[in-house]
Amino acid sequence: MKSYRSLNLAALLFAAFSAQSETTVPQDVQRFIDEAEICQHLAGEWDPSLPEQQQQEIKAGVDEHCAKAEKQLPALRGKYSEEQDILAMISGYSL
């Protein structure tokens, strides 16, 4: 019984520490990250040996998601120009 209490206490302490150390990501930044991640994923899927239909689907996805991310990036850089942690998050994406 005592080991369960110690284990529970350790889990609670870990959860409390983890919650304090996380940076809250604003919704607009998270939307950018989501679009940029999809953009990069789809771009990595491109292969000229794929069937034409699949190539078209990938191209459409890249066009959609990369365009959204590219449009969002300048506004986010301006909005968060004084917040180095957020700038570091968004600057890690090459679009």
Backbone as JSON, one array per atom type, in Angstrom:
{
  "sequence": "MKSYRSLNLAALLFAAFSAQSETTVPQDVQRFIDEAEICQHLAGEWDPSLPEQQQQEIKAGVDEHCAKAEKQLPALRGKYSEEQDILAMISGYSL",
  "N": [[0.83, -1.19, 0.0], [1.95, 1.22, 0.74], [3.84, 1.66, -1.27], [2.23, 2.25, -3.45], [1.16, 4.72, -2.71], [3.49, 6.27, -2.76], [4.11, 6.05, -5.44], [1.87, 7.28, -6.59], [2.18, 9.87, -5.57], [4.59, 10.58, -6.77], [3.78, 10.56, -9.45], [1.9, 12.64, -9.42], [3.54, 14.83, -8.76], [5.23, 14.85, -10.99], [3.35, 15.41, -13.02], [2.52, 17.96, -12.23], [4.92, 19.41, -12.46], [5.41, 19.11, -15.2], [3.24, 20.46, -16.31], [3.79, 23.09, -15.57], [6.11, 23.64, -16.98], [5.48, 23.74, -19.64], [5.03, 25.69, -22.56], [2.44, 27.83, -23.34], [0.77, 27.72, -26.33], [-0.38, 30.07, -28.54], [-3.58, 30.15, -30.25], [-3.55, 31.02, -32.96], [-0.91, 30.65, -33.65], [-0.69, 27.91, -33.28], [-2.44, 27.04, -35.31], [-0.97, 27.86, -37.54], [1.32, 26.21, -37.21], [0.13, 23.68, -37.49], [-0.74, 23.81, -40.2], [1.75, 24.2, -41.47], [3.09, 21.85, -40.76], [1.51, 19.91, -42.07], [1.91, 20.76, -44.68], [4.72, 20.33, -44.99], [4.78, 17.57, -44.57], [3.23, 16.56, -46.72], [4.73, 17.52, -48.87], [6.97, 15.96, -48.58], [5.98, 13.54, -49.35], [5.89, 13.52, -52.05], [6.54, 11.97, -55.13], [7.74, 11.25, -58.25], [7.18, 8.82, -59.39], [4.73, 7.99, -58.56], [1.25, 7.17, -59.11], [-0.64, 9.16, -61.43], [-3.06, 10.3, -60.42], [-2.65, 10.23, -57.64], [-0.42, 11.9, -57.46], [-1.61, 14.32, -58.22], [-3.4, 14.7, -56.1], [-1.62, 15.0, -53.95], [-0.24, 17.28, -54.81], [-2.35, 19.17, -54.8], [-2.93, 19.23, -52.06], [-0.47, 20.17, -51.04], [-0.39, 22.68, -52.3], [-2.63, 23.91, -51.09], [-2.18, 23.78, -48.21], [0.44, 24.75, -47.84], [0.22, 27.29, -48.94], [-1.56, 28.5, -47.14], [-0.03, 28.46, -44.77], [2.2, 29.99, -45.56], [0.96, 32.44, -45.96], [0.13, 33.1, -43.37], [2.49, 33.37, -41.92], [4.09, 35.93, -42.11], [2.38, 37.74, -40.73], [2.26, 36.58, -38.2], [4.95, 36.75, -37.42], [5.18, 39.5, -37.16], [3.22, 40.08, -35.2], [4.15, 38.64, -32.97], [6.68, 39.63, -32.49], [8.18, 40.36, -30.29], [8.34, 38.14, -28.72], [10.37, 35.74, -28.12], [10.31, 32.93, -27.78], [8.05, 32.09, -29.2], [8.68, 33.08, -31.73], [10.86, 31.43, -32.25], [9.56, 28.98, -32.47], [7.98, 29.28, -34.8], [9.85, 29.94, -36.7], [11.18, 27.68, -37.3], [10.24, 26.42, -39.51], [10.53, 25.77, -42.92], [9.19, 27.05, -45.69]],
  "CA": [[0.0, 0.0, 0.0], [2.83, 2.38, 0.84], [4.48, 1.9, -2.56], [1.24, 2.89, -4.32], [1.11, 6.13, -2.32], [4.7, 6.9, -3.28], [3.98, 6.1, -6.89], [0.88, 8.31, -6.88], [2.8, 11.16, -5.27], [5.57, 10.85, -7.82], [3.02, 10.88, -10.66], [1.33, 13.98, -9.24], [4.63, 15.8, -8.85], [5.65, 14.9, -12.38], [2.31, 16.11, -13.78], [2.57, 19.39, -11.86], [6.13, 19.98, -13.05], [5.23, 19.14, -16.65], [2.28, 21.5, -16.64], [4.43, 24.39, -15.39], [7.21, 23.86, -17.9], [4.99, 23.85, -21.0], [4.69, 27.0, -23.04], [1.13, 27.86, -23.96], [0.87, 28.14, -27.73], [-1.61, 30.75, -28.96], [-4.32, 29.42, -31.28], [-3.12, 31.38, -34.31], [0.38, 30.01, -33.86], [-0.96, 26.48, -33.44], [-3.0, 26.84, -36.65], [0.17, 27.94, -38.46], [2.13, 25.0, -37.05], [-0.61, 22.58, -38.1], [-0.67, 23.96, -41.66], [3.14, 24.01, -41.89], [3.39, 20.42, -40.61], [0.85, 19.19, -43.17], [2.63, 21.17, -45.89], [5.99, 19.62, -45.06], [4.52, 16.14, -44.71], [2.8, 16.28, -48.09], [5.87, 17.76, -49.77], [7.84, 14.81, -48.45], [5.33, 12.39, -49.98], [5.96, 13.63, -53.52], [7.4, 11.02, -55.84], [7.27, 11.24, -59.63], [6.77, 7.48, -59.83], [3.37, 7.73, -58.08], [0.2, 7.31, -60.13], [-1.01, 10.56, -61.71], [-4.11, 10.73, -59.5], [-2.04, 10.47, -56.33], [0.41, 13.09, -57.62], [-2.51, 15.47, -58.23], [-3.91, 14.88, -54.74], [-0.53, 15.55, -53.14], [-0.01, 18.65, -55.26], [-3.46, 19.99, -54.31], [-2.73, 19.39, -50.62], [0.69, 21.05, -50.85], [-0.8, 24.03, -52.69], [-3.56, 24.43, -50.09], [-1.63, 23.94, -46.86], [1.63, 25.6, -47.88], [-0.23, 28.66, -49.18], [-2.11, 29.0, -45.87], [1.08, 28.7, -43.84], [2.99, 31.12, -46.07], [0.18, 33.66, -45.75], [0.07, 33.36, -41.94], [3.82, 33.58, -41.32], [4.49, 37.32, -41.88], [1.54, 38.35, -39.7], [2.68, 36.04, -36.9], [6.25, 37.34, -37.08], [4.92, 40.87, -36.68], [2.43, 40.04, -33.96], [4.92, 38.07, -31.86], [8.07, 40.04, -32.69], [8.85, 40.5, -28.98], [8.25, 36.87, -27.98], [11.4, 34.89, -28.73], [9.94, 31.51, -27.78], [7.12, 31.87, -30.3], [9.44, 33.27, -32.97], [11.65, 30.22, -32.46], [8.65, 27.92, -32.93], [7.52, 29.48, -36.19], [10.99, 30.07, -37.6], [11.72, 26.35, -37.57], [9.59, 25.86, -40.7], [10.92, 26.34, -44.21], [8.04, 26.87, -46.57]],
  "C": [[0.87, 1.25, 0.0], [3.49, 2.7, -0.51], [3.51, 2.56, -3.54], [1.13, 4.37, -3.99], [2.33, 6.88, -2.86], [4.63, 7.06, -4.78], [2.98, 7.19, -7.3], [1.45, 9.7, -6.64], [3.8, 11.53, -6.34], [4.86, 11.24, -9.13], [2.42, 12.28, -10.58], [2.39, 15.06, -9.36], [5.11, 15.96, -10.29], [4.65, 15.67, -13.22], [2.33, 17.6, -13.48], [3.78, 20.06, -12.49], [5.98, 20.12, -14.56], [4.29, 20.26, -17.06], [2.91, 22.89, -16.53], [5.47, 24.66, -16.46], [6.75, 24.01, -19.35], [4.68, 25.3, -21.34], [3.32, 26.91, -23.7], [1.28, 28.43, -25.36], [-0.44, 28.81, -28.1], [-2.27, 30.01, -30.13], [-3.84, 29.76, -32.68], [-1.77, 30.76, -34.64], [0.19, 28.51, -34.05], [-1.55, 26.18, -34.8], [-1.89, 26.89, -37.7], [1.0, 26.66, -38.41], [1.44, 23.8, -37.7], [-0.52, 22.63, -39.62], [0.75, 23.68, -42.16], [3.54, 22.53, -41.79], [2.77, 19.6, -41.75], [1.56, 19.5, -44.48], [3.92, 20.37, -46.05], [5.79, 18.11, -45.24], [4.16, 15.8, -46.16], [3.94, 16.48, -49.08], [6.83, 16.58, -49.74], [7.28, 13.55, -49.08], [5.49, 12.38, -51.5], [6.96, 12.65, -54.09], [6.89, 10.95, -57.27], [6.82, 9.86, -60.12], [5.36, 7.11, -59.33], [2.38, 7.83, -59.23], [-0.23, 8.78, -60.25], [-2.06, 11.1, -60.73], [-3.53, 11.07, -58.12], [-1.13, 11.7, -56.37], [-0.46, 14.35, -57.56], [-3.06, 15.75, -56.84], [-2.85, 15.48, -53.83], [-0.28, 16.99, -53.51], [-1.1, 19.59, -54.75], [-3.31, 20.25, -52.81], [-1.57, 20.32, -50.31], [0.29, 22.48, -51.17], [-1.68, 24.66, -51.61], [-2.87, 24.76, -48.77], [-0.4, 24.84, -46.84], [1.23, 27.06, -48.1], [-0.79, 29.28, -47.89], [-0.99, 29.35, -44.9], [1.91, 29.9, -44.27], [2.28, 32.45, -45.85], [0.18, 34.06, -44.27], [1.4, 33.84, -41.36], [4.19, 35.05, -41.12], [3.68, 38.01, -40.78], [1.95, 37.86, -38.31], [4.02, 36.61, -36.47], [6.08, 38.76, -36.56], [4.23, 40.88, -35.33], [3.26, 39.6, -32.76], [6.4, 38.47, -31.93], [8.86, 40.19, -31.38], [8.87, 39.21, -28.17], [9.16, 35.84, -28.64], [11.03, 33.42, -28.78], [8.98, 31.2, -28.93], [7.83, 32.06, -31.64], [10.28, 32.03, -33.28], [10.79, 29.08, -32.99], [8.32, 28.07, -34.4], [8.67, 29.59, -37.17], [11.6, 28.73, -37.97], [11.14, 25.71, -38.83], [10.09, 26.56, -41.95], [9.79, 26.01, -45.19], [8.38, 27.28, -47.98]]
}
